[in-house]
Amino acid sequence: MVHYTSRCAVSQLTLAWGGPTSEATGQHTLPLVLTNTSRTGCHLFGYPGISLIDANGRILPLQYVWGGDQMVTSSPPVMVEIAPAASAYIVTNKYRCDTSDYMHAIKARVIPPDDTAFLQVSLVNNVPMDYCGQGDPGSILHISPVEPSFQAASAY
């Protein structure tokens, strides 16, 4: 296996929605793909920073949890080597809003581990990611570490 010496910078990466998933009842799973668009391999290790943003540019006041649930892996982070044109994966998940949804996310922002700059992807026409209100189980977002595959990032 190749070991890249440099950490992936935001300038080397693009962020995309990972497509629909087969979810457990009541779950809203958001898979994300980080692709290395540079000519140099790099690595990532750890949990990303994630924010869900509404149409007014406000960060949804979710409880962000770095760790597993029924759709997100509980495995500890591993070093993910990303060759040019290769990808790494993140899975986030929250329970649906059963009472009402107060804020609707239209974008997801991701800060790669050990970085301060972010990448952004639209959530329009995507899985609903909403803030349900304080104390509602649907207001907790679980986040996987960066992983080498969707299977590794998910718990299903």
C-alpha positions as CSV (number, residue, x, y, z in Angstrom):
1,M,0.0,0.0,0.0
2,V,1.2,3.5,-0.9
3,H,1.7,5.9,2.0
4,Y,1.3,9.6,1.1
5,T,3.3,12.0,3.2
6,S,1.1,15.0,3.0
7,R,-2.4,15.7,4.4
8,C,-5.1,16.4,1.9
9,A,-5.8,20.2,1.6
10,V,-9.2,21.6,0.7
11,S,-7.6,22.8,-2.6
12,Q,-7.0,19.2,-3.6
13,L,-10.5,18.0,-2.9
14,T,-14.1,18.2,-4.2
15,L,-17.2,17.3,-2.2
16,A,-20.2,15.6,-3.6
17,W,-23.4,13.8,-2.4
18,G,-22.9,10.1,-2.4
19,G,-26.3,9.2,-3.7
20,P,-29.4,7.5,-2.1
21,T,-29.0,4.8,0.5
22,S,-31.2,2.1,1.9
23,E,-32.1,3.4,5.3
24,A,-33.5,1.9,8.4
25,T,-37.0,3.2,9.2
26,G,-37.1,6.9,10.2
27,Q,-33.5,7.6,9.3
28,H,-32.1,10.3,7.1
29,T,-28.7,9.3,5.9
30,L,-26.4,11.7,4.0
31,P,-23.4,10.0,2.4
32,L,-20.6,12.4,1.2
33,V,-17.7,11.8,-1.1
34,L,-14.3,13.6,-1.0
35,T,-12.4,13.2,-4.2
36,N,-8.8,14.0,-4.7
37,T,-8.7,16.2,-7.9
38,S,-4.9,17.0,-7.7
39,R,-2.0,15.1,-9.3
40,T,-0.6,14.3,-5.9
41,G,-1.7,11.6,-3.5
42,C,-2.5,12.6,0.1
43,H,-4.1,11.3,3.3
44,L,-6.8,12.1,5.8
45,F,-7.2,10.8,9.3
46,G,-10.0,11.5,11.7
47,Y,-13.4,13.1,11.9
48,P,-14.5,15.9,9.6
49,G,-16.2,19.1,10.8
50,I,-19.8,19.2,9.4
51,S,-22.3,22.0,9.4
52,L,-25.7,22.0,7.8
53,I,-26.8,25.4,6.4
54,D,-30.2,26.8,5.8
55,A,-31.3,29.2,3.0
56,N,-30.4,32.2,5.2
57,G,-26.9,31.0,5.7
58,R,-27.5,29.9,9.3
59,I,-25.9,26.8,10.7
60,L,-28.6,24.4,11.9
61,P,-28.3,24.1,15.8
62,L,-28.2,20.3,15.7
63,Q,-26.3,18.3,18.2
64,Y,-23.3,17.1,16.1
65,V,-22.0,13.7,17.4
66,W,-18.7,12.3,16.0
67,G,-19.5,8.6,16.3
68,G,-21.9,5.9,15.3
69,D,-25.6,5.1,15.4
70,Q,-27.6,2.5,13.5
71,M,-26.5,3.9,10.1
72,V,-23.0,5.3,10.9
73,T,-20.0,3.2,11.9
74,S,-18.8,3.2,15.5
75,S,-15.3,2.2,14.3
76,P,-12.4,4.5,15.3
77,P,-10.7,6.6,12.6
78,V,-8.1,5.0,10.2
79,M,-5.5,6.6,7.9
80,V,-7.2,7.0,4.5
81,E,-4.7,7.2,1.6
82,I,-6.3,9.0,-1.4
83,A,-4.5,8.6,-4.7
84,P,-5.1,11.2,-7.5
85,A,-8.7,10.8,-8.8
86,A,-9.6,8.5,-5.8
87,S,-12.1,9.2,-3.1
88,A,-12.8,9.0,0.6
89,Y,-16.2,8.7,2.3
90,I,-18.2,10.2,5.1
91,V,-21.7,9.1,6.3
92,T,-23.9,11.3,8.4
93,N,-27.3,10.3,9.8
94,K,-30.2,11.7,11.8
95,Y,-33.6,10.6,12.8
96,R,-36.6,12.2,11.0
97,C,-38.6,15.1,12.5
98,D,-41.7,13.6,14.0
99,T,-43.4,16.8,15.3
100,S,-42.2,19.7,13.1
101,D,-39.1,20.9,11.3
102,Y,-38.0,24.4,12.2
103,M,-35.0,24.8,9.9
104,H,-34.3,23.1,6.5
105,A,-30.7,22.5,5.4
106,I,-30.0,23.4,1.8
107,K,-26.2,22.9,2.0
108,A,-23.7,20.8,3.8
109,R,-20.3,22.2,4.7
110,V,-17.4,19.8,5.4
111,I,-14.0,20.7,7.0
112,P,-11.5,17.9,6.4
113,P,-9.7,16.7,9.5
114,D,-6.9,19.0,10.6
115,D,-8.0,21.8,8.3
116,T,-9.9,25.1,8.8
117,A,-11.3,25.7,5.3
118,F,-14.5,24.0,4.1
119,L,-16.0,22.4,1.1
120,Q,-19.7,22.8,0.4
121,V,-22.4,20.7,-1.4
122,S,-26.0,21.5,-2.2
123,L,-28.7,19.3,-0.5
124,V,-31.5,20.6,-2.7
125,N,-33.6,17.7,-4.1
126,N,-31.6,15.4,-1.8
127,V,-32.2,13.7,1.5
128,P,-34.1,16.0,4.0
129,M,-31.7,17.2,6.7
130,D,-33.7,19.4,9.1
131,Y,-33.6,20.8,12.6
132,C,-36.6,19.4,14.6
133,G,-36.2,21.5,17.7
134,Q,-34.3,21.3,21.0
135,G,-34.5,17.9,22.7
136,D,-36.1,16.2,19.6
137,P,-34.2,13.0,18.7
138,G,-34.3,14.2,15.1
139,S,-32.0,17.1,16.0
140,I,-28.9,14.9,16.5
141,L,-26.6,14.3,13.6
142,H,-24.1,11.4,13.8
143,I,-20.9,11.7,11.8
144,S,-18.5,9.0,10.7
145,P,-14.8,9.4,10.5
146,V,-13.3,9.8,7.0
147,E,-13.2,6.2,5.6
148,P,-11.8,4.5,2.5
149,S,-15.3,3.2,1.4
150,F,-19.0,3.8,2.0
151,Q,-19.2,0.3,3.6
152,A,-16.5,1.3,6.1
153,A,-18.2,4.6,6.9
154,S,-21.7,3.0,7.4
155,A,-23.1,0.6,9.9
156,Y,-25.3,-1.3,7.5
